[in-house]
Amino acid sequence: VLGLFDRDVDLDAGQITWRAATDKSGRETVLPLPDRAAEAVRVARRWKTKLGLISPYLIPAVQARRGAKPYTYSALI
C-alpha cells in the first residue's frame, strides 16, 4: 500500500491499479475498490492537503519533528 501513487486509485471508477513494480508477482492488476478502502483514500487525500504535502504517493512519508506526536486517524478526518 505504501508504494501506491495517487493515480493508482480511481474513485470515480471504483478501482485500484496494483502496478507491476509494487506487486510481488510482478504483474499489474486492476481490482474493484471496496467502499471502506475508498473512504481511507479520501482520508489520505485530505490529510495530504491539510499538511500541504505535494507527493505522487498516496501516503507520503512525513519527517517527524523532534518531540512531535504522530498523526492519528481521528486528527486527519
N, C-alpha and C positions, 0 to 999 in steps of 0.2 A: 504494500500500500504506500509506503514512503517513497517509492520510485515513480508513483503516478504523477503525470503532468495534469494541469487543469484541463487541457484539451482532450484528455483521455476519457473524461466523463461528460456525457451529453445528457443533460437533464431533460431537454425537450423530447428527445427520442427515447429516454429511459434506458440508456445503455452505457456500458463501461467497456473500454478497449484495454485489454491487457496486452501491452506491446511485447514483442518477442524479446526485446532487450531486458525486460523485467520478469519474464516468465522462465521458471527453472527448466522447462522442457524446450525453450527457445522458439515457441510458436505464438503467433499473435492470435488472440481470441476476443471476440465481441460477445458479451453476455448481457442479459437483462439486468437492470439496476433495481434492486429491491427498494421499496419505499423508505425503509429505515436507513439504508445506505445513502439514498438521495438526500434525506434530511441531514445526515452527517456531512455531506458535501456542501450543502447550503451553509451549515455552521462553519465549516473550514473556510469557505469563501468570505463569509462575513468577518471571521477572525483575521484573515489576511488584510482585508480592507481596513478594519478597525486599527490594526497595528501599522498600517501604511507599508506593508511588505509588497515588493514587486519581485515575483519569482514565477518561473514557469511551473514549479512544483505545486501540487495540490496542498501538501502540508510541508511548507518550507522550514528549514532549520532556523531557529531563533537563538542568537547568542544570549546566554543568560548573564545579566549584570551581577556583580558581586552582591550577595545578600538578597537578590530578587527572588521572590517566590514564583514557582511555576504557574502558568495559567491553568485554570480549571475549566472544565466544560461549561459550568454554570456562568462563569465570568465572560464567556465568549458569546453566549446567546442573548 
